[in-house]
Amino acid sequence: MIVHLNGKPAELPAGLTIAGLVEKKGLNPDTVIIEYNYQLVGKEAWPGITLKENDRLEVLRFVGGG
């Protein structure tokens, strides 16, 4: 299945949830936010959202600096 991840096509296995994507990419769920089809979704909702063909996701990381 092809989705748009951070503006680029990405092939992902069918049936993957947002939580599964975060785990698959090795991301720390406490340091990212997800925009799913143009809407921010809370971390508590990630396990219940199964990705579909042509979905659009933006994964944004919190970065500290000084």
N, CA, C and O atoms as a CHARMM CRD file, in Angstrom:
* protein
*
  264
    1    1 MET  N      0.85200  -1.16300   0.00000 PROA 1      0.00000
    2    1 MET  CA     0.00000   0.00000   0.00000 PROA 1      0.00000
    3    1 MET  C      0.90300   1.23200   0.00000 PROA 1      0.00000
    4    1 MET  O      1.94000   1.25700   0.66300 PROA 1      0.00000
    5    2 ILE  N      0.49300   2.25200  -0.75400 PROA 2      0.00000
    6    2 ILE  CA     1.25200   3.49800  -0.83600 PROA 2      0.00000
    7    2 ILE  C      0.52300   4.59400  -0.05900 PROA 2      0.00000
    8    2 ILE  O     -0.66700   4.83000  -0.26400 PROA 2      0.00000
    9    3 VAL  N      1.25000   5.25200   0.82700 PROA 3      0.00000
   10    3 VAL  CA     0.75000   6.42800   1.53800 PROA 3      0.00000
   11    3 VAL  C      1.73800   7.56500   1.27400 PROA 3      0.00000
   12    3 VAL  O      2.83300   7.33700   0.76000 PROA 3      0.00000
   13    4 HSD  N      1.35100   8.76500   1.62200 PROA 4      0.00000
   14    4 HSD  CA     2.23400   9.92000   1.48100 PROA 4      0.00000
   15    4 HSD  C      2.74300  10.27400   2.87000 PROA 4      0.00000
   16    4 HSD  O      1.98500  10.73200   3.72600 PROA 4      0.00000
   17    5 LEU  N      4.02700  10.05800   3.08000 PROA 5      0.00000
   18    5 LEU  CA     4.64800  10.26600   4.38100 PROA 5      0.00000
   19    5 LEU  C      5.61500  11.44000   4.27500 PROA 5      0.00000
   20    5 LEU  O      6.62500  11.36900   3.57500 PROA 5      0.00000
   21    6 ASN  N      5.29200  12.51100   4.97700 PROA 6      0.00000
   22    6 ASN  CA     6.09200  13.73600   4.92000 PROA 6      0.00000
   23    6 ASN  C      6.29600  14.19700   3.47400 PROA 6      0.00000
   24    6 ASN  O      7.38700  14.61200   3.08500 PROA 6      0.00000
   25    7 GLY  N      5.21000  14.11400   2.68500 PROA 7      0.00000
   26    7 GLY  CA     5.22400  14.62700   1.32300 PROA 7      0.00000
   27    7 GLY  C      5.80000  13.70100   0.27400 PROA 7      0.00000
   28    7 GLY  O      5.87100  14.07300  -0.89800 PROA 7      0.00000
   29    8 LYS  N      6.21800  12.49600   0.66200 PROA 8      0.00000
   30    8 LYS  CA     6.81300  11.56400  -0.28700 PROA 8      0.00000
   31    8 LYS  C      6.05300  10.24700  -0.26300 PROA 8      0.00000
   32    8 LYS  O      5.58200   9.83000   0.79500 PROA 8      0.00000
   33    9 PRO  N      5.92100   9.58000  -1.41100 PROA 9      0.00000
   34    9 PRO  CA     5.27600   8.26500  -1.41700 PROA 9      0.00000
   35    9 PRO  C      6.09300   7.26800  -0.59300 PROA 9      0.00000
   36    9 PRO  O      7.32200   7.24100  -0.66400 PROA 9      0.00000
   37   10 ALA  N      5.39000   6.45500   0.18300 PROA 10     0.00000
   38   10 ALA  CA     6.04800   5.42600   0.99100 PROA 10     0.00000
   39   10 ALA  C      5.21700   4.15300   0.89900 PROA 10     0.00000
   40   10 ALA  O      3.99400   4.18700   1.03400 PROA 10     0.00000
   41   11 GLU  N      5.88200   3.04800   0.67300 PROA 11     0.00000
   42   11 GLU  CA     5.19100   1.76600   0.62500 PROA 11     0.00000
   43   11 GLU  C      5.19800   1.15700   2.02100 PROA 11     0.00000
   44   11 GLU  O      6.24900   0.98600   2.63800 PROA 11     0.00000
   45   12 LEU  N      4.00000   0.83500   2.50400 PROA 12     0.00000
   46   12 LEU  CA     3.84200   0.26800   3.84200 PROA 12     0.00000
   47   12 LEU  C      2.98000  -0.98500   3.75900 PROA 12     0.00000
   48   12 LEU  O      2.18500  -1.12600   2.83000 PROA 12     0.00000
   49   13 PRO  N      3.12700  -1.89800   4.71700 PROA 13     0.00000
   50   13 PRO  CA     2.29000  -3.09100   4.70600 PROA 13     0.00000
   51   13 PRO  C      0.82900  -2.75100   5.01300 PROA 13     0.00000
   52   13 PRO  O      0.54800  -1.85800   5.81300 PROA 13     0.00000
   53   14 ALA  N     -0.08200  -3.45800   4.38200 PROA 14     0.00000
   54   14 ALA  CA    -1.51200  -3.27500   4.63000 PROA 14     0.00000
   55   14 ALA  C     -1.81900  -3.60600   6.08700 PROA 14     0.00000
   56   14 ALA  O     -1.19700  -4.48800   6.67800 PROA 14     0.00000
   57   15 GLY  N     -2.78000  -2.89100   6.65600 PROA 15     0.00000
   58   15 GLY  CA    -3.20800  -3.15500   8.02100 PROA 15     0.00000
   59   15 GLY  C     -2.38600  -2.46200   9.08800 PROA 15     0.00000
   60   15 GLY  O     -2.63400  -2.65700  10.27800 PROA 15     0.00000
   61   16 LEU  N     -1.40600  -1.64900   8.68500 PROA 16     0.00000
   62   16 LEU  CA    -0.55300  -0.96100   9.64700 PROA 16     0.00000
   63   16 LEU  C     -1.31600   0.19700  10.28500 PROA 16     0.00000
   64   16 LEU  O     -2.01900   0.93800   9.59700 PROA 16     0.00000
   65   17 THR  N     -1.17600   0.34800  11.58700 PROA 17     0.00000
   66   17 THR  CA    -1.78300   1.47900  12.29400 PROA 17     0.00000
   67   17 THR  C     -0.74400   2.59300  12.42200 PROA 17     0.00000
   68   17 THR  O      0.43700   2.39000  12.13700 PROA 17     0.00000
   69   18 ILE  N     -1.19600   3.76300  12.85100 PROA 18     0.00000
   70   18 ILE  CA    -0.24200   4.84700  13.09600 PROA 18     0.00000
   71   18 ILE  C      0.74000   4.42900  14.18900 PROA 18     0.00000
   72   18 ILE  O      1.93700   4.69400  14.07700 PROA 18     0.00000
   73   19 ALA  N      0.24800   3.78300  15.24000 PROA 19     0.00000
   74   19 ALA  CA     1.14500   3.30700  16.30300 PROA 19     0.00000
   75   19 ALA  C      2.18400   2.34300  15.73900 PROA 19     0.00000
   76   19 ALA  O      3.35400   2.39500  16.11900 PROA 19     0.00000
   77   20 GLY  N      1.75800   1.46100  14.83200 PROA 20     0.00000
   78   20 GLY  CA     2.67400   0.51900  14.19700 PROA 20     0.00000
   79   20 GLY  C      3.71200   1.22600  13.33900 PROA 20     0.00000
   80   20 GLY  O      4.87200   0.81700  13.29600 PROA 20     0.00000
   81   21 LEU  N      3.29700   2.28400  12.65900 PROA 21     0.00000
   82   21 LEU  CA     4.22400   3.06200  11.83200 PROA 21     0.00000
   83   21 LEU  C      5.28400   3.72800  12.70800 PROA 21     0.00000
   84   21 LEU  O      6.47000   3.69900  12.37800 PROA 21     0.00000
   85   22 VAL  N      4.86600   4.32300  13.81300 PROA 22     0.00000
   86   22 VAL  CA     5.80400   4.97100  14.73200 PROA 22     0.00000
   87   22 VAL  C      6.81700   3.94700  15.24600 PROA 22     0.00000
   88   22 VAL  O      8.01400   4.22600  15.31400 PROA 22     0.00000
   89   23 GLU  N      6.33000   2.77300  15.60400 PROA 23     0.00000
   90   23 GLU  CA     7.22700   1.70200  16.08400 PROA 23     0.00000
   91   23 GLU  C      8.15500   1.23100  14.97200 PROA 23     0.00000
   92   23 GLU  O      9.35600   1.07200  15.18800 PROA 23     0.00000
   93   24 LYS  N      7.59900   1.00600  13.77800 PROA 24     0.00000
   94   24 LYS  CA     8.38400   0.52200  12.62900 PROA 24     0.00000
   95   24 LYS  C      9.51600   1.48800  12.27500 PROA 24     0.00000
   96   24 LYS  O     10.60800   1.06400  11.89400 PROA 24     0.00000
   97   25 LYS  N      9.25000   2.77500  12.40200 PROA 25     0.00000
   98   25 LYS  CA    10.25400   3.79200  12.08200 PROA 25     0.00000
   99   25 LYS  C     11.22500   4.03800  13.24100 PROA 25     0.00000
  100   25 LYS  O     12.18100   4.80000  13.10100 PROA 25     0.00000
  101   26 GLY  N     10.97600   3.38800  14.39000 PROA 26     0.00000
  102   26 GLY  CA    11.87000   3.53300  15.53300 PROA 26     0.00000
  103   26 GLY  C     11.78900   4.89900  16.19300 PROA 26     0.00000
  104   26 GLY  O     12.76500   5.38300  16.76500 PROA 26     0.00000
  105   27 LEU  N     10.60800   5.52000  16.10700 PROA 27     0.00000
  106   27 LEU  CA    10.42300   6.84700  16.68400 PROA 27     0.00000
  107   27 LEU  C      9.95500   6.74600  18.12200 PROA 27     0.00000
  108   27 LEU  O      9.24800   5.80800  18.49100 PROA 27     0.00000
  109   28 ASN  N     10.34900   7.70800  18.92600 PROA 28     0.00000
  110   28 ASN  CA     9.88500   7.78900  20.30800 PROA 28     0.00000
  111   28 ASN  C      8.51900   8.47600  20.29000 PROA 28     0.00000
  112   28 ASN  O      8.44500   9.64700  19.91800 PROA 28     0.00000
  113   29 PRO  N      7.44500   7.80400  20.67300 PROA 29     0.00000
  114   29 PRO  CA     6.12200   8.40700  20.61400 PROA 29     0.00000
  115   29 PRO  C      5.96400   9.64600  21.49200 PROA 29     0.00000
  116   29 PRO  O      5.03600  10.42900  21.29100 PROA 29     0.00000
  117   30 ASP  N      6.84900   9.83100  22.45100 PROA 30     0.00000
  118   30 ASP  CA     6.77100  11.00700  23.31400 PROA 30     0.00000
  119   30 ASP  C      7.39700  12.25000  22.68300 PROA 30     0.00000
  120   30 ASP  O      7.27100  13.35000  23.22000 PROA 30     0.00000
  121   31 THR  N      8.07100  12.07800  21.54400 PROA 31     0.00000
  122   31 THR  CA     8.75900  13.21700  20.92600 PROA 31     0.00000
  123   31 THR  C      8.25300  13.53800  19.52200 PROA 31     0.00000
  124   31 THR  O      8.87000  14.32600  18.80500 PROA 31     0.00000
  125   32 VAL  N      7.13100  12.93000  19.12500 PROA 32     0.00000
  126   32 VAL  CA     6.58300  13.21200  17.79600 PROA 32     0.00000
  127   32 VAL  C      5.09600  13.54300  17.90100 PROA 32     0.00000
  128   32 VAL  O      4.41200  13.13900  18.84100 PROA 32     0.00000
  129   33 ILE  N      4.62100  14.28700  16.91300 PROA 33     0.00000
  130   33 ILE  CA     3.18800  14.46800  16.71900 PROA 33     0.00000
  131   33 ILE  C      2.87300  14.02000  15.29900 PROA 33     0.00000
  132   33 ILE  O      3.72700  14.07400  14.41400 PROA 33     0.00000
  133   34 ILE  N      1.64300  13.57900  15.09300 PROA 34     0.00000
  134   34 ILE  CA     1.23600  13.05400  13.79300 PROA 34     0.00000
  135   34 ILE  C      0.06200  13.85600  13.26000 PROA 34     0.00000
  136   34 ILE  O     -0.93500  14.08200  13.94600 PROA 34     0.00000
  137   35 GLU  N      0.21700  14.27600  12.01800 PROA 35     0.00000
  138   35 GLU  CA    -0.90100  14.86600  11.28600 PROA 35     0.00000
  139   35 GLU  C     -1.36500  13.79700  10.30100 PROA 35     0.00000
  140   35 GLU  O     -0.59700  13.34100   9.45400 PROA 35     0.00000
  141   36 TYR  N     -2.61200  13.40900  10.42200 PROA 36     0.00000
  142   36 TYR  CA    -3.18100  12.33600   9.60300 PROA 36     0.00000
  143   36 TYR  C     -4.29600  12.93900   8.74500 PROA 36     0.00000
  144   36 TYR  O     -5.30700  13.41300   9.26300 PROA 36     0.00000
  145   37 ASN  N     -4.09500  12.91200   7.44200 PROA 37     0.00000
  146   37 ASN  CA    -5.05200  13.49800   6.50300 PROA 37     0.00000
  147   37 ASN  C     -5.45400  14.91300   6.94000 PROA 37     0.00000
  148   37 ASN  O     -6.63300  15.25800   7.02000 PROA 37     0.00000
  149   38 TYR  N     -4.42500  15.70900   7.21600 PROA 38     0.00000
  150   38 TYR  CA    -4.54900  17.14500   7.52400 PROA 38     0.00000
  151   38 TYR  C     -5.13500  17.45500   8.90200 PROA 38     0.00000
  152   38 TYR  O     -5.52600  18.59400   9.15800 PROA 38     0.00000
  153   39 GLN  N     -5.20200  16.46300   9.79000 PROA 39     0.00000
  154   39 GLN  CA    -5.69700  16.71200  11.14300 PROA 39     0.00000
  155   39 GLN  C     -4.72100  16.10100  12.15300 PROA 39     0.00000
  156   39 GLN  O     -4.27000  14.96500  11.99900 PROA 39     0.00000
  157   40 LEU  N     -4.40800  16.88500  13.18900 PROA 40     0.00000
  158   40 LEU  CA    -3.56500  16.34300  14.24900 PROA 40     0.00000
  159   40 LEU  C     -4.33100  15.28200  15.01100 PROA 40     0.00000
  160   40 LEU  O     -5.50800  15.45700  15.32400 PROA 40     0.00000
  161   41 VAL  N     -3.65700  14.17700  15.31100 PROA 41     0.00000
  162   41 VAL  CA    -4.29300  13.11500  16.09400 PROA 41     0.00000
  163   41 VAL  C     -3.44400  12.85700  17.33700 PROA 41     0.00000
  164   41 VAL  O     -2.21700  12.79100  17.26800 PROA 41     0.00000
  165   42 GLY  N     -4.11900  12.71500  18.46300 PROA 42     0.00000
  166   42 GLY  CA    -3.44000  12.44700  19.72200 PROA 42     0.00000
  167   42 GLY  C     -2.88100  11.03700  19.77400 PROA 42     0.00000
  168   42 GLY  O     -3.38700  10.12000  19.12500 PROA 42     0.00000
  169   43 LYS  N     -1.83100  10.88800  20.55700 PROA 43     0.00000
  170   43 LYS  CA    -1.14800   9.59900  20.69600 PROA 43     0.00000
  171   43 LYS  C     -2.09700   8.48200  21.12300 PROA 43     0.00000
  172   43 LYS  O     -1.92700   7.33300  20.71600 PROA 43     0.00000
  173   44 GLU  N     -3.09800   8.81700  21.94100 PROA 44     0.00000
  174   44 GLU  CA    -4.03800   7.79300  22.40800 PROA 44     0.00000
  175   44 GLU  C     -4.88000   7.21900  21.27400 PROA 44     0.00000
  176   44 GLU  O     -5.41800   6.12000  21.41000 PROA 44     0.00000
  177   45 ALA  N     -5.00600   7.93200  20.16500 PROA 45     0.00000
  178   45 ALA  CA    -5.80800   7.47000  19.02500 PROA 45     0.00000
  179   45 ALA  C     -5.01000   6.63100  18.02700 PROA 45     0.00000
  180   45 ALA  O     -5.60100   5.94700  17.19200 PROA 45     0.00000
  181   46 TRP  N     -3.69000   6.67200  18.10000 PROA 46     0.00000
  182   46 TRP  CA    -2.86000   6.00500  17.09700 PROA 46     0.00000
  183   46 TRP  C     -3.15000   4.51600  16.92000 PROA 46     0.00000
  184   46 TRP  O     -3.20800   4.05600  15.77900 PROA 46     0.00000
  185   47 PRO  N     -3.33500   3.73900  17.98700 PROA 47     0.00000
  186   47 PRO  CA    -3.57600   2.30400  17.78500 PROA 47     0.00000
  187   47 PRO  C     -4.88400   2.01100  17.03700 PROA 47     0.00000
  188   47 PRO  O     -5.01300   0.95600  16.41600 PROA 47     0.00000
  189   48 GLY  N     -5.84100   2.92100  17.09100 PROA 48     0.00000
  190   48 GLY  CA    -7.14100   2.68600  16.46100 PROA 48     0.00000
  191   48 GLY  C     -7.26600   3.20200  15.04800 PROA 48     0.00000
  192   48 GLY  O     -8.32900   3.07000  14.44200 PROA 48     0.00000
  193   49 ILE  N     -6.20100   3.79200  14.49400 PROA 49     0.00000
  194   49 ILE  CA    -6.26500   4.32400  13.12800 PROA 49     0.00000
  195   49 ILE  C     -5.44400   3.43300  12.20400 PROA 49     0.00000
  196   49 ILE  O     -4.21400   3.42600  12.26100 PROA 49     0.00000
  197   50 THR  N     -6.13700   2.68600  11.35700 PROA 50     0.00000
  198   50 THR  CA    -5.47900   1.81900  10.38200 PROA 50     0.00000
  199   50 THR  C     -5.27400   2.61500   9.09900 PROA 50     0.00000
  200   50 THR  O     -6.20900   3.20900   8.56100 PROA 50     0.00000
  201   51 LEU  N     -4.04300   2.61400   8.62500 PROA 51     0.00000
  202   51 LEU  CA    -3.70900   3.38000   7.42300 PROA 51     0.00000
  203   51 LEU  C     -4.31200   2.73200   6.18400 PROA 51     0.00000
  204   51 LEU  O     -4.44000   1.51100   6.09100 PROA 51     0.00000
  205   52 LYS  N     -4.68200   3.59900   5.22500 PROA 52     0.00000
  206   52 LYS  CA    -5.27500   3.15400   3.97300 PROA 52     0.00000
  207   52 LYS  C     -4.49900   3.74500   2.80100 PROA 52     0.00000
  208   52 LYS  O     -3.75800   4.71600   2.95600 PROA 52     0.00000
  209   53 GLU  N     -4.67600   3.15500   1.64700 PROA 53     0.00000
  210   53 GLU  CA    -4.05300   3.63300   0.41900 PROA 53     0.00000
  211   53 GLU  C     -4.29200   5.14100   0.26500 PROA 53     0.00000
  212   53 GLU  O     -5.40800   5.62400   0.45600 PROA 53     0.00000
  213   54 ASN  N     -3.24000   5.86800  -0.08000 PROA 54     0.00000
  214   54 ASN  CA    -3.26500   7.31300  -0.36000 PROA 54     0.00000
  215   54 ASN  C     -3.49500   8.19500   0.85700 PROA 54     0.00000
  216   54 ASN  O     -3.71900   9.39500   0.69400 PROA 54     0.00000
  217   55 ASP  N     -3.45000   7.64900   2.08200 PROA 55     0.00000
  218   55 ASP  CA    -3.51000   8.50100   3.26400 PROA 55     0.00000
  219   55 ASP  C     -2.30600   9.43200   3.25400 PROA 55     0.00000
  220   55 ASP  O     -1.27600   9.13300   2.65100 PROA 55     0.00000
  221   56 ARG  N     -2.45400  10.56700   3.93300 PROA 56     0.00000
  222   56 ARG  CA    -1.37500  11.54800   4.03600 PROA 56     0.00000
  223   56 ARG  C     -0.99600  11.71100   5.50100 PROA 56     0.00000
  224   56 ARG  O     -1.83800  11.98200   6.35700 PROA 56     0.00000
  225   57 LEU  N      0.30000  11.53700   5.76300 PROA 57     0.00000
  226   57 LEU  CA     0.80900  11.66600   7.12700 PROA 57     0.00000
  227   57 LEU  C      1.99500  12.60900   7.15000 PROA 57     0.00000
  228   57 LEU  O      2.85000  12.59600   6.26400 PROA 57     0.00000
  229   58 GLU  N      2.02100  13.42000   8.18100 PROA 58     0.00000
  230   58 GLU  CA     3.18600  14.24500   8.47300 PROA 58     0.00000
  231   58 GLU  C      3.62400  13.86500   9.88200 PROA 58     0.00000
  232   58 GLU  O      2.83200  13.90700  10.82300 PROA 58     0.00000
  233   59 VAL  N      4.88500  13.49700  10.01200 PROA 59     0.00000
  234   59 VAL  CA     5.44800  13.15200  11.31100 PROA 59     0.00000
  235   59 VAL  C      6.39500  14.28600  11.68300 PROA 59     0.00000
  236   59 VAL  O      7.38300  14.53900  10.99400 PROA 59     0.00000
  237   60 LEU  N      6.08400  14.95300  12.76600 PROA 60     0.00000
  238   60 LEU  CA     6.87900  16.09100  13.21100 PROA 60     0.00000
  239   60 LEU  C      7.53300  15.76400  14.54000 PROA 60     0.00000
  240   60 LEU  O      6.88100  15.26500  15.45700 PROA 60     0.00000
  241   61 ARG  N      8.82400  16.04800  14.64000 PROA 61     0.00000
  242   61 ARG  CA     9.59900  15.77100  15.85600 PROA 61     0.00000
  243   61 ARG  C      9.80900  17.03400  16.64700 PROA 61     0.00000
  244   61 ARG  O     10.00300  18.11400  16.09000 PROA 61     0.00000
  245   62 PHE  N      9.76600  16.88300  17.96100 PROA 62     0.00000
  246   62 PHE  CA    10.14200  17.97500  18.85700 PROA 62     0.00000
  247   62 PHE  C     11.65600  17.95400  18.99400 PROA 62     0.00000
  248   62 PHE  O     12.25000  16.91500  19.28300 PROA 62     0.00000
  249   63 VAL  N     12.27200  19.10500  18.78600 PROA 63     0.00000
  250   63 VAL  CA    13.72200  19.19900  18.89000 PROA 63     0.00000
  251   63 VAL  C     14.06300  20.34800  19.82900 PROA 63     0.00000
  252   63 VAL  O     13.58300  21.46900  19.66300 PROA 63     0.00000
  253   64 GLY  N     14.89000  20.05300  20.80800 PROA 64     0.00000
  254   64 GLY  CA    15.31600  21.09500  21.73000 PROA 64     0.00000
  255   64 GLY  C     16.63800  21.70200  21.25600 PROA 64     0.00000
  256   64 GLY  O     17.38000  21.08400  20.49100 PROA 64     0.00000
  257   65 GLY  N     16.90600  22.86400  21.70000 PROA 65     0.00000
  258   65 GLY  CA    18.16400  23.51200  21.32200 PROA 65     0.00000
  259   65 GLY  C     18.42100  24.69000  22.23000 PROA 65     0.00000
  260   65 GLY  O     17.64800  25.00300  23.13600 PROA 65     0.00000
  261   66 GLY  N     19.52300  25.32000  21.95500 PROA 66     0.00000
  262   66 GLY  CA    19.81900  26.44300  22.81300 PROA 66     0.00000
  263   66 GLY  C     20.72200  27.44300  22.15100 PROA 66     0.00000
  264   66 GLY  O     21.06700  28.45800  22.75500 PROA 66     0.00000
